[in-house]
Amino acid sequence: MIEVKDLTVRYGGVTSLDGMNLRFEQGVCGLIGPNGAGKTTFFNVLSGFVRPASGSVAAFGDDLLRMAHFRRARWGIRRTFQTEQAISALTVYDNVAMIHSKLRGAARRDDVLESIEFVGGGISPWAKVGSLTAGQRRLVEVARAVTGKPRLILLDEPAAGLPDEETSHLTGVIKSIPAQTGALTILVDHDMALVSAVCETTAVLDFGKLIASGPTAQVLRDEHVMRAYLGTAQV
C-alpha cells in the first residue's frame, strides 16, 4: 500500500504536482493524464530523483522520502523508463542480473532466469539485447523490474509504440505481476485499452492536480476525466 499526502513539486514558477493526495492499495493501479500532467514527476519523486517542496509518501508503512535514492532500490522499488535502459552489448541475463541486489549465487541466478522466463516473448537469456526486437527489449525492461523481490514496481509507458500483438502479450505479463512478485504495481500509459485491461483502480492527473481516483471503469466514465484527458464528454 502506498499513501501520498499533500505532495507538491515545483520547478521554478511551475507547479508540477499540486497538493496530490492518493492511496493505492494493491494489485496493478493506473496513473493517467495528458502529457505534462505530472505522471513522470510523480515517479521521479518515488524513485528519489526529485525532492518535493512538501508532502509525504508512505509505502508499506515506511517513509519513502526519508530514504536515500540508492537505498530505495534495495528496499524494493523497481522502475521502467520511457527510454530503454538495458545495455545493448550485454546479454539479457546480464542486464537483468545487474538489477538484482538481494540474493547471491545459485539463488540469484535462478531468480534472474525465472524473471526472464516470466516475461516470455521467446527471449533467450544469453541473447545480446541489441539483437532483440523492440517488443522483446521492452519485455527485458519488465524482467529487470520484476527481479530481486520488488515491493513497488513503476511502469512508465511500457506499451508505447508497440503493435497490437505485442501489446496483447505485454498486457498478460503486467496483469500477472502481482501474483508473480506480490508487488504493488503502478502503470502509466496512454493506451486506455491496456489500462482498462490490467488496472483495478486508476487515478487521473491534470496540470499536477488529481481530478479523479477509483475503480478504473468508473474513473474512465467520469465527465471531468473525459473532458480533461479523453477530449470528450458524455452527452
N, C-alpha and C positions, 0 to 999 in steps of 0.2 A: 504494500500500500504506500502511495506517495500523497502527501498533502502539502499544497502550496498556499501560503497566506500572504496577501498584500505584496506580491512580488513586483518590483518596479526596476526597470533598466533604462538608463538614459545615455544617449550618445550626444554630448553637447546639448543642443536645444531640441533634439528628437527623443521622444519617449517611446522606446521600442516595446516595452511591456509596461502596462499602466495599472498597477494595483491588482494583479492577477490572483484570483482565488480559485483553486482547483483541487479536486480529490479524485484520484484513480485508485480503484480497489484491487483489481486482479485481472488476469487474462490479457487479451490484446485490446488496447484502448487507442482511439484515433484522436489526432490533433490536426485540424484542418483550418483553412483560411486562405485568402488571396495572397499573392506574392507580397512580401513586405509586412505581413500581419504580425510577425514576431515569433513564428514557429521555430526557426533555426536558432534565434536568440535564446529561446527557452531551453533548447537542447544544449546550447553553449553554456548556459548557467549551470545546468545539471552536470555537465562534463567538467566544469571548473575553468573554462576558457574565458568566461565573462563574470565579473563580480557585480551583483546587483546593487542599486542605490539603497534599496530597503526590501524588507520581506524575509520570509523563512521558507525552507524546504525540508520537510521531514520525510525520510524514506525508511520504511520498516522500523520506525522509532528512532532512527539515527538522524542527527542534524547534518544534512549533506553539506551545507555551506561552510561548516567549520572544518571540513576535511580539505587537506591539500589536494590539488587536482591529481597528482600521481598516486595518492592513496585511494582515490575513488575507483580506479581500475581494480586494485586488489580487493577493495570492498565488494565489487561486483557489478560495476557499470560497464556496459559494452555499448558500442555505437557504430552504426554505419554512417557514411557521409554521402552527399550528393556526388562528390568526386571520388572515384575509386582510390582506395588506399593500399591495396595489395601490390606487392612489388613484382613486376612482370618477369624479371630474370630469375626469380626463385620459384621453387615448386609450390604447388597448392599446400602440401603438408607443411613446408617451412613457413609459409605465410600464416597459416592457422596456428602453428606451434608457437610462433613468436608472441602471440597474444596471451598464451596460457601462462598463468603465474602461480597456480595453487598446488599443482601436483608435479612429481618428478618421476623419472624412469619409465617403467613399463606402463604405469597407471596414466601418466601424461600422454604417452604415445597412443594408448587405447582410446583415451578421451578425444584426442585430436582426430583420430581416424573415425570415431563414432560421429563427430560433428560433421565431417566431410560426407560420410555416408548419409547422414540425416538430410542434408540439403539435396541430395540426389543429382539429377541432371547429367548422369553419365560421366562424372568428373573423376579422373584418376588422381589419387593423392600425389603421384610422382610426376604429373604433367607440369610443365612450366606455365605459369599464369598467363604469360604473353601469348601462348598458343591456343588459349580458350576463346570461345565465342563471347560476345558481350553479355548474353544471358548467363552463361556459366561463370563469368567473372563476377557478376552480381551475386550469384549464389555463394561464391567464395567469400564475399564480404559478409554474407549472413552466417556462413560457417565460422568466421572469425568472431562474430558477435555471440554465438551460442556456446562457444567452447569455454572451459575453465569455470564452470558452475556460476554463471552470472545471476544477479538478483534483479537487475533493471537493464532492459535492452531498449535502445533508442534507434529506430529505423527511419532514416531521413530520405524519403522519396526512393525507396528501393526498386520500384517498378518503372521509374521514369525512362521513357524511350523504348521499352520492351514491347515486342509484338504480343498479340493476344495469347498465343500458345504458351509463351514463356511466362507471361503474367499469370496465366492459369496455374502453372506449376508452382510459381512463387507464392501464389495465394494459399495453396495447400501447405506449403512449408511454413508460412507465417502463422497460419491457424494452428499448427502443431507445436509451435514453440513453447507455449506454457506447459503443455503435457510433457514435452521433452526435457525442459530445463527447470520448470517451476518459477521462471522469472516473469515479473510484470513487464509487459512489452508495450511501448508507445510507438505508434506508427504515424508518421507524417507523409501524406501523399495527396496528389491532386486527382488520382483515379478513384472516383466515387464508387465504382463497382467493386474495387478492391476493398475500400474502406467498409462498405456495406457488408461484404462477404466475411471479413475477418474481425471486425471491431464490435465488441459487445456494447461499449459506450464510446461516445465521441464528444470532444469539446471543440468549440469554434472560436478562433481569434480574428479580430478585425481591427486594424490600426492599433495593435497592442492591447486591446480590451477583449475580455472574454464575453461573448454575446450569447452563448448557449452551451449547455452541457447536459448529458443524459444518455438514455438509450439511443443507439445510432439511428434507427429508423425514425424515431420521434424527432431527433435533432435535425435530420435532413429534410423533414417536412415543416420545420419552423419557418414562419414567414420572414423573420429577420435574417435568418441564415440564407434563405433563398434570395433575398434582395442583396445582401452584402457579398455573398460568395458565389452563388449559382447564377446570379444575374436575372432572376425571375421571381415571381411571387404567385401564390395561389390566387385564383380568381373566384 
